[in-house]
């Protein structure tokens, strides 16, 4: 969720995403005596940067989801496919999952609200910081891995490693952890750990954004909708969820004031005045990137399935996202109040591609497009091998 101009206060105003954080650098400015008034240049720079940062994980995450989907359909899980471990395989969201998601998100939000009412905010956020440190390091490492493979020369001594943890012995032995990695992965992990320590110690907005971008890109890449109908159910449910919790109660505001985690993108409006030590932030929740992003990625995979060498639905939905996000910022800036971004993003991201499909006469084909889960893909692969043996 986008947040409006604000003074450096203990927390942002209402309208952040369900699990958004407090102040973007995780600190409190209790001695603020006057509201900061951002310059037009600073405001334009902040919102322009947020839009750009939101588009990057959607664009590249969608492209990576195509490769991920091809590997899933072929039943691959090896080094060449880039998905050697189960954690790197995509998670398919079904219509049942989509219908339950807003309910689960609401329960999580309200649970956090009760936690912060009952327990000390300091200790809860300490646990959250450690939790998101681990997740952030792994997400950033996964994001950097393809780039590192291109940077390192072919002569680089890339040794293979395996982390194996089993339970029992003999025929009853079960694998608990089976993680394969190489030297390049270790380099990525070391760099990511440095960023993680920087975030833990300083809560700096750049470190926050690095983790946030990694979370968003991994979400778009690895969370797959199985069809367009499921996407409409998910986006429609979260549309209602977002509007209700922003405008209907103060629960989201309370959680936003208490929750500290790199699950938003931030950019300072006073960067031109204070440089990297700026502290007055505009922000955008990762949910407003990942949720429309996985729908846009689905449309890109649908484009690929048509085999027409065009990306009509991907580009139409991508432009729709830009329009919806721009409209969110415009309304927020006009009324000086945070807005539920999905209120504008959902109609745009769903409506534009549907109109294009109606014009092209491919609406039925769009809604018939179906992606199989990794388990179904593996079953198909097994059946294919059995058929070959029978022949």
C-alpha positions in Angstrom: 0.0 0.0 0.0 1.2 3.4 -0.8 1.7 5.9 2.0 1.5 9.7 1.6 3.9 12.5 2.6 4.6 12.4 6.3 6.9 13.7 9.0 9.5 11.4 10.5 7.3 9.9 13.1 7.1 6.6 14.9 5.1 5.1 12.1 3.5 5.9 8.7 -0.1 6.8 8.2 -2.8 4.3 7.5 -3.0 2.3 4.3 0.1 0.1 4.3 -0.2 -3.4 3.1 -1.4 -6.1 5.6 2.1 -6.8 7.0 3.9 -3.6 6.3 6.5 -2.2 8.5 6.6 0.9 10.7 9.1 3.7 9.9 11.0 2.6 6.8 14.4 2.7 8.6 13.0 1.0 11.7 13.7 4.0 14.0 11.5 6.4 15.9 11.8 10.2 15.6 10.0 11.2 18.8 11.6 14.6 18.8 10.0 15.7 15.5 8.5 19.1 16.1 7.3 20.1 12.7 5.9 18.3 9.8 8.3 17.9 6.9 7.1 19.5 3.7 8.6 17.7 0.7 9.7 19.7 -2.3 8.1 19.0 -5.7 11.4 17.7 -6.9 11.9 15.4 -3.9 8.3 14.1 -4.2 8.7 13.4 -7.9 12.0 11.6 -7.3 10.6 9.5 -4.5 7.4 8.4 -6.3 9.2 7.9 -9.6 11.8 5.7 -7.9 9.0 3.7 -6.2 7.3 3.1 -9.5 10.6 2.0 -11.2 11.4 -0.3 -8.3 7.9 -1.8 -8.4 8.2 -2.5 -12.1 11.7 -4.2 -12.0 10.7 -7.3 -10.0 7.5 -7.7 -12.0 9.2 -7.6 -15.3 12.2 -9.8 -14.5 10.2 -12.0 -12.2 7.7 -12.7 -15.0 10.5 -13.6 -17.4 12.1 -15.9 -14.9 8.7 -17.5 -14.2 8.6 -18.7 -17.8 11.9 -20.6 -17.4 10.7 -21.8 -14.1 7.4 -23.1 -15.6 9.2 -24.9 -18.5 11.4 -26.7 -16.0 8.4 -27.6 -14.0 6.5 -29.0 -17.0 9.5 -31.1 -18.1 9.9 -32.4 -14.6 13.4 -31.1 -14.3 15.2 -30.6 -11.0 18.9 -30.4 -12.0 21.7 -27.9 -12.3 21.0 -26.9 -15.8 17.4 -26.0 -15.1 18.5 -23.9 -12.1 16.0 -25.6 -9.7 18.1 -28.1 -7.9 16.3 -27.9 -4.6 12.6 -28.2 -3.7 12.7 -24.6 -2.3 13.5 -23.4 -5.8 10.5 -25.1 -7.4 7.4 -23.0 -8.1 4.4 -23.1 -5.8 1.1 -23.4 -7.7 -1.9 -21.5 -6.3 -5.2 -23.2 -7.0 -8.7 -21.6 -6.9 -9.2 -23.1 -3.4 -5.9 -21.5 -2.2 -6.9 -18.2 -3.8 -10.4 -18.2 -2.1 -8.8 -18.9 1.3 -5.9 -16.5 1.0 -7.8 -13.3 2.0 -9.2 -15.1 5.0 -5.8 -16.3 6.1 -4.3 -12.9 5.5 -7.0 -11.3 7.6 -6.5 -13.8 10.5 -2.7 -13.1 10.3 -3.2 -9.4 10.4 -5.6 -9.5 13.3 -3.4 -12.0 15.1 -0.5 -9.6 14.8 -2.7 -6.8 16.1 -3.5 -8.8 19.2 0.2 -9.8 19.6 1.2 -6.2 19.6 -1.5 -5.3 22.1 -0.5 -8.0 24.5 3.2 -8.5 24.2 6.2 -6.1 24.1 6.7 -4.6 20.6 10.5 -4.6 21.1 10.8 -8.4 21.6 8.3 -9.2 18.8 10.2 -7.1 16.3 13.5 -8.6 17.5 12.2 -12.1 16.5 10.8 -10.7 13.3 14.2 -9.1 12.4 16.0 -12.4 12.9 13.3 -14.3 10.9 13.4 -11.8 7.9 17.2 -11.7 8.1 17.3 -15.4 7.3 14.6 -15.1 4.6 16.2 -12.0 3.1 19.6 -13.6 2.8 18.2 -16.6 1.1 16.0 -14.6 -1.2 18.7 -12.2 -2.2 21.1 -15.1 -2.8 18.6 -16.8 -5.1 18.1 -13.5 -7.0 21.8 -12.9 -7.5 22.6 -16.5 -8.5 21.9 -16.2 -12.3 23.9 -13.0 -12.5 26.9 -14.5 -10.7 26.8 -17.5 -13.1 27.4 -15.0 -15.9 30.0 -12.9 -14.2 32.3 -15.8 -13.1 34.6 -17.0 -15.9 34.3 -20.6 -17.1 37.7 -21.3 -15.6 36.4 -20.5 -12.1 36.8 -23.6 -9.8 33.1 -24.2 -9.1 32.9 -27.1 -6.6 29.7 -28.9 -5.8 28.4 -29.4 -2.2 25.5 -31.1 -0.7 23.9 -30.5 2.7 22.1 -33.7 3.7 20.2 -34.3 6.9 18.4 -37.6 7.4 16.3 -39.3 10.0 16.4 -43.0 10.8 18.6 -45.7 9.2 18.5 -48.4 6.7 15.2 -48.8 4.7 13.4 -46.4 7.1 15.8 -43.6 6.4 14.0 -40.3 5.5 15.5 -37.2 4.1 14.8 -34.1 6.1 17.0 -31.6 4.3 18.7 -32.2 1.0 20.2 -29.0 -0.3 22.7 -28.9 -3.2 24.8 -25.8 -3.9 28.2 -24.8 -5.4 31.0 -22.3 -4.8 29.1 -19.6 -6.8 26.1 -20.0 -4.5 28.4 -19.6 -1.5 29.7 -16.3 -2.9 26.1 -15.1 -3.3 25.3 -16.2 0.2 28.3 -14.2 1.6 27.3 -11.0 -0.2 23.7 -11.4 0.9 24.8 -12.0 4.5 26.7 -8.7 4.4 23.6 -6.9 3.3 21.6 -8.8 6.0 24.0 -7.7 8.8 23.8 -4.1 7.4 20.1 -4.2 7.7 20.1 -5.7 11.2 22.5 -3.1 12.5 21.4 0.0 10.7 17.9 -0.7 9.3 19.1 1.4 6.4 16.6 2.1 3.6 18.9 0.8 0.9 19.4 -2.5 2.6 15.6 -2.6 3.2 15.0 -2.1 -0.5 17.6 -4.8 -1.6 15.7 -7.4 0.6 12.3 -6.0 -0.6 13.2 -6.3 -4.2 14.5 -9.8 -3.7 11.3 -10.9 -1.9 9.2 -9.4 -4.7 11.1 -10.9 -7.5 11.2 -14.4 -5.9 7.4 -14.1 -5.2 6.6 -13.3 -8.9 9.0 -16.0 -10.1 8.0 -18.8 -7.8 4.3 -18.2 -7.0 2.3 -19.5 -10.0 -1.4 -19.1 -10.6 -2.8 -22.3 -12.3 -5.2 -20.3 -14.5 -6.8 -16.9 -15.1 -9.9 -17.7 -13.1 -7.8 -18.4 -10.1 -6.0 -15.0 -10.6 -9.4 -13.2 -10.7 -10.5 -14.9 -7.5 -7.3 -14.0 -5.7 -7.2 -10.4 -6.9 -10.9 -9.9 -6.2 -10.6 -11.3 -2.7 -7.6 -9.2 -1.9 -9.3 -6.2 -3.4 -12.0 -6.5 -0.8 -9.5 -7.3 1.9 -7.3 -4.3 1.2 -10.2 -1.8 1.1 -11.8 -3.2 4.3 -8.7 -3.2 6.5 -7.6 0.2 5.3 -10.9 2.1 5.5 -13.0 -0.1 7.8 -10.9 -0.5 10.9 -7.7 0.8 12.6 -6.2 -2.7 12.8 -3.9 -2.2 9.8 -2.8 1.2 11.1 -1.9 -0.3 14.5 0.1 -3.2 13.0 1.8 -0.8 10.6 2.9 1.4 13.5 4.4 -1.6 15.3 5.7 -4.0 12.6 9.3 -3.8 11.5 10.4 -5.9 8.5 11.7 -5.4 4.9 8.4 -6.1 3.3 8.0 -2.7 1.6 9.9 -0.5 -0.8 10.8 2.9 0.5 12.4 6.0 -1.0 13.2 9.3 0.8 11.5 12.5 -0.2 14.3 14.5 1.4 17.1 12.7 -0.4 18.1 15.9 -2.2 18.4 17.8 1.1 19.9 15.1 3.4 21.5 12.6 1.0 21.7 8.9 2.1 20.8 9.9 5.7 17.3 11.0 4.6 14.5 9.9 6.9 11.2 11.0 5.4 9.9 8.2 3.2 7.3 7.4 0.7 6.6 3.7 0.6 4.9 0.9 -1.2 3.9 -2.5 0.3 5.3 -5.6 -1.4 1.8 -7.1 -1.6 0.9 -4.3 -4.1 3.8 -5.6 -6.3 3.7 -9.4 -5.8 -0.1 -9.9 -6.0 -0.6 -8.1 -9.4 2.8 -9.4 -10.4 2.0 -13.1 -10.3 -1.1 -12.4 -12.4 1.0 -10.5 -15.0 3.5 -13.4 -15.0 0.7 -15.8 -15.7 -0.4 -13.7 -18.7 3.2 -13.8 -20.0 3.2 -17.6 -19.8 -0.2 -17.6 -21.6 1.4 -15.5 -24.3 4.2 -18.0 -24.6 1.7 -20.9 -24.8 0.0 -19.2 -27.8 3.3 -19.5 -29.8 2.6 -16.4 -31.8 5.9 -14.6 -30.9 3.9 -11.8 -29.4 3.5 -10.6 -25.8 0.2 -8.8 -26.1 -1.4 -9.8 -22.8 1.8 -9.3 -20.9 2.4 -5.8 -22.2 -1.2 -4.8 -21.8 -1.3 -5.9 -18.2 2.1 -4.4 -17.5 1.0 -1.1 -18.9 -2.2 -1.5 -16.9 -0.2 -1.9 -13.7 1.7 1.3 -14.5 -1.6 3.1 -15.0 -3.1 1.8 -11.8 0.0 2.6 -9.7 0.1 6.1 -11.2 -3.6 6.6 -10.4 -2.9 5.4 -6.8 -0.2 8.0 -6.4 -2.3 10.7 -7.9 -5.2 10.1 -5.6 -3.0 9.8 -2.6 -1.2 13.0 -3.4 -4.4 14.8 -4.1 -6.2 13.8 -0.9 -3.1 13.6 1.3 -4.1 10.2 2.6 -2.7 6.7 2.1 -4.6 4.6 -0.4 -5.3 0.8 -0.7 -3.3 0.4 -4.0 -5.2 -2.8 -4.9 -8.3 -0.7 -5.2 -6.9 0.8 -8.4 -4.5 -2.0 -9.5 -6.9 -4.9 -9.5 -9.5 -3.4 -12.0 -6.7 -2.2 -14.2 -4.6 -5.4 -14.3 -7.7 -7.6 -14.9 -9.7 -5.2 -17.0 -7.1 -4.3 -19.6 -6.2 -7.8 -20.7 -9.8 -8.9 -20.7 -10.7 -6.1 -23.1 -7.8 -7.0 -25.3 -8.9 -10.7 -25.3 -12.4 -9.6 -26.2 -11.1 -7.5 -29.1 -8.9 -10.4 -30.4 -11.6 -13.0 -29.8 -9.4 -15.0 -27.4 -11.3 -14.6 -24.2 -12.4 -18.2 -24.0 -8.9 -19.4 -24.8 -7.5 -17.2 -22.1 -9.8 -18.6 -19.4 -9.2 -22.2 -20.6 -5.4 -21.9 -20.2 -4.4 -24.2 -17.4 -1.0 -24.8 -15.7 -0.3 -28.1 -13.9 1.3 -28.3 -10.5 4.8 -29.7 -10.0 3.2 -33.0 -8.8 1.0 -33.2 -11.8 3.9 -32.4 -14.1 6.0 -35.2 -12.4 3.1 -37.6 -12.9 2.8 -36.7 -16.6 6.5 -37.3 -16.9 6.3 -40.7 -15.2 3.4 -41.7 -17.5 5.3 -40.6 -20.5 8.3 -42.8 -19.5 6.0 -45.8 -18.8 4.4 -45.4 -22.3 7.9 -45.4 -23.9 8.8 -48.6 -22.0 5.5 -50.2 -23.1 6.2 -49.3 -26.7 
